[in-house]
């Protein structure tokens, strides 16, 4: 009986390990530049990597969805949109303006697991 239980446990671990190896974790970053002083919304840009071998997603619709972030003009809308796409918030890095002509900028980092291509 113990042998059967150990065999089942071993098979579960092997199957789970194989399934986990088919996933790859990817990261993206959004830049948010506040333009409220100019009476405009936020300027938002996304960076999900440019190397096709590294950033290639099995689901190509994800790239089109990520590009829509560039059309948003509100930081909260962009954060909510990425969460809705299944991305997990990792960190935020603020950058204070050092010169008169500069504006404050924030970088938000996200990650998501994908099936390997």
Secondary structure, DSSP 8 states (H G I E B T S, - for coil): -HHHHHHHHHHHHHHHHHHHHTEEEEEEEEEEE--GGGT---EEEEE--S-HHHH--SSTHHHHHHHGGGG---HHHHHHHHHHTT-EEEEEEEE---STT---EEEEEEEEEEE--
